[in-house]
Structures are given as structure tokens and as C-alpha cells.
Amino acid sequence: MEVIIKSSNIQFKNPQIGQPTRAVADHYNGRRITALVDGEEQLYRFKKDELAFEVDEDDMIEAIEQRERESQETEQEEEPEAE
């Protein structure tokens, strides 16, 4: 599987309602990654518990590959067995 990161956007949200949001690790809420997977552009969203605030490109690629493996396993489980 070939994965190329096209863009990565960090999403922030203040945990205290009514207070301004700042671009700091405490306000990190998730990440949106646009990647080319086997030549096809796809969008991935990761929450803060799925992907840490400080990650590099290799960690993002690993997370995308894991998500794709899980997706393929789910699709295989949902396919009815041929009789």
C-alpha cells in the first residue's frame, strides 16, 4: 500500500466552554489528513485519542495504514459467505 500525505490540518477546541480556543497542545482536538492511497485521494479524520498532537509524517502514514487494514477487515466480515 502506497501512502503519500498531501496535507494535514490540526483541529483545536477549548475544553472550557465559553473560553477562546488557542493553538496549544491542551486545546488539541484532532487532525484531518488528506492523503493519496494507491493513487486515490482520501480524507481521514483522527480524534486526539487516535493520533497524538506531536506526530511526524511516518506516524501519520502508519495511522492511515492501520485505518485501511481495519476497514478491509470490516468489509470482509460483512461479506456473506458463498454457498
Number of C-alpha atoms within 10 A of each C-alpha: 7 11 17 16 17 12 11 16 11 15 17 18 17 16 13 9 8 7 9 10 15 12 12 11 11 13 18 20 19 19 20 15 19 16 22 16 18 11 11 10 13 13 14 13 17 19 14 16 9 11 16 17 19 7 9 9 11 10 13 21 18 12 16 21 16 12 14 14 12 12 11 12 11 11 10 11 9 9 8 7 7 4 3
